[in-house]
Amino acid sequence: YKASTLVAGGPYTLTVTVNSIAITGGSSGRWTLTVKAAAMSATAAASQLRQAASQPVNSLAFTFLAFDAFGNPSSTGDFAGVLTVTASSLQRTFSKASWTEVSAGRFSLAVTDATAVGAYTFQVRLTGQTEAFPTVDENGIALPGGALTVTTGAPSVRSTLSPLTPFVFNVGPTVLLTITATDSFGNRITRTGEVASFTVVLTGVTTGSSVASRPRLSDLSGSAGLYQVAFELLLADTFSATLFVRGAVALQGPQTAISAVLPTTDAGYFKVTGIVDGGLVAGVTKLVQVEQVVNLGDKSAVVLTKVLARPGGFPLASNLIPISVQNAQGIRIITLPGEHLQMAGGYSLSVTDFLGNTVQASPLVFTVVADVTNVLASDATLVPPAVTTNILPGTTVSVFVTIRDRYANIVKDPVAVSLVVKYVSATRTEQLATFATNPITGIISASTMLTRAGDTVTVSATLRGTAIVPVGSPIVFTVDATVLPANANAAASLQKLLVFIPAAGSTTALDTSLVSTILSSAYDAFGNRALVDVNMTVSLVITRADSSTTQTPYVPTAADAGRMCKTFPCTRTATWDPIARSYSLTYQILVVGAFRLQLNLITLTSTAPATHVWRSNVAPGATDPQKAFFSPAPLTTASGVAGAQANIGVVLRDTYSNVIDQATMIGSGRQYVVAVVANIPNSLPAVNLQGEVHSTLGATLNRAIQPVDGVFDANGVVLFQYSPTVSGAYVLSLTVDRSLVAGAAPPMQ
């Protein structure tokens, strides 16, 4: 059976009947047939290419519907799409393999590399055919020849803001800028409605977001794809404008400009920017620069005039010299001849426009200084002070130097002209390194302090090695040789005395017979010695440094009372000695023991005394034979009968009745010879002392008492032993170091 009428693709059911009875077979006498579509047909009326007539770059989309000759969707057969760019005659072919079959007979194609804007055609043909399938838009309207318009994409960061740099914008008026919309492929966008894609941020360097009002964006009327930005600058500052496209910073980046209050006159566009050549030295030609600092328009034709005034306010002839023509950098030069600038002092240069309006930074005020390179010693003066004689030590004296340049201007910098001032005497030479300059008169003072009493000081000065002749006669200072009471210094005087007295905190050894003298000279703080009494008080305070309260019964004579100390504390005060030219203080400690000595010096201007403390250990002085005596206790024998052994004691003392005990003797290293003579008046029998038999009338016992002799008892008594064998009354006599001790001892029975 030839099913010639089956032209629609799809499933069919075949039933065969005989006399209306179905032949058994298949499923319940039925067979299922599937009719497939034939190959694509160029003549199929339903086949077509669908596309949008206008599509953005980089996202072209096409749909091809393929049918066979019977109208069935067909996937069988080969076809290709041909894309032609009219503007460049570029043609690209997309074979069937480039298409994606969405469903039976329905294919899609996306072209993502068409980045140019312009007229395109896109047609689909069967392989081997020249005739293209019909092309329709998304609404089914025919697009003859596959006409296709490729439009720009969305605004991108390649969009730009109209340039700001290097302009200066006025504070107040509305500023209008333009945004040019561009897609990511650099195609200029020529449609409206994209204003929401853009944001502009304005930021001042110092004022931040306060520099301007919030920018207002809108479509630029009559110019599709251009957008207007409007804002007002509120503060003078350097500010930046940054374009954001859909939240991202445009590739153009921030642009910087200046907001300013624009000048209202021609003069306001210019500024005196200072002296650019010639410096500030008198007599040197100077060049002053005037610059156009507000660069809004060419102001080179603006006429500027100048007026220069010198000290005293007098106009100068230099005002007749015209200002130079403005160069390409907006700079003009004013020439001020050196012959009009010879006087040191302040000058004022005023610059105005033709109507008298003052340019910025005008007037330029500058000070011309003396020419230190042209000075002569012959033009300088050296002047002494009013008083140069009888200068008190410690007085600061000054000489005064005036230096002038070749224009008679006073030079105030002594270092720049190598000024040297010397103070010379027999004891010193001082070259001053620092000076003081009077800021008004310019007179330079060279000062020093004269400290040496009786000195004669000569002053000289040179300028770059050449001597300056003093006004009048050579300058000589004489220093008074007198140290006034008000200038006497206790600390300085004590310092000079320290080499002659015991060191502070030291301990010296004295004895009661020693008379000590301290001579203290008065000095000022500079080491000058006073040769007359300056009312300095020198005193020595002696106090006990041990627990002893022993005193001597000795009574000093009136002549000695001023130096001797027997009770403590004991104060001795110095008196002025005109021969020694010092304060003389004499002291003698009459008591044995340890003592603290404090020397005090006070001057008229002292707030506290200068003090010095040391210690002295005082021992007994030399033995005074007249102060030695028999100790009364052992003068009798133990039994009072002949032949019995008895002791006799001798006490040695110094002049002031201080006992010379063993310890004292050891400390002094001395020895004493003591003789005891026992006589029986009118009797000749021999006397046996110390076990010796003597045939003379009297017997003598001589002992040399050594420092370590053990015959001392606890009270410092020297003991002698003897055994008298002759009965009778004995008379004992005592000699110490060959001196007979006055006064007889009591008779011994």
Secondary structure, DSSP 8 states (H G I E B T S, - for coil): ---TT--S-EEEEEE-EETTEE---BBTTEEEEEE----B-TT-TT-EEEE-SEEETT-EEEEEE-BBTTS-B---S-EEEEEEETTTTEEEEEEGGGSEEEETTEEEEEE----S-EEEEEEEEETT--S---EE-TTS-B-GGGEEEEE--S--TT-EE---TT-EEESSSEEEEEEE-B-TTS-B---S--GGGEEEEEEETTTBGGGB---EEEE-TT-TTEEEEEEEB-S-EEEEEEEEETTEE-TT--EEEEEE---SSSGGGEEEEEEEESTTBTT--EEEEEEE---SS--TT--EEEEEE-TTS-B-GGGGS------TTSEEEEEE-GGG--S-EEEEEEEEETTS-B-BT-SEEEEEB--TTSB-GGG-EEE--S--SSB-TTEEEEEEEEEEBTTS-EE--TTTTTEEEEEE-SS-EEE----EE-TTT--EEEEEEE-STT-EEEEEEEETTEE--BSSS-EEEEB-----GGGB-HHHHHHHHGGGS--TT-EEEEETT--EEEEE--BBTTS-B-SS----EEEEEEEE-SS----------TTTTTTEE-SSSEEEE-EEETTTTEEEEEEEE-S-EEEEEEEEEE-TT-SS-EEEEEEEEEE--SB-GGG-EEESTTSS-SSSSTT--EEEEEE-BBTT--B--HHHHHHHT--EEEEEEEE-TT--S-EEETTEEE-SSEEEEEEEE-TT-TTB-TTSEEEEEE---S-S-BEEEEEETTEE-SS----B-
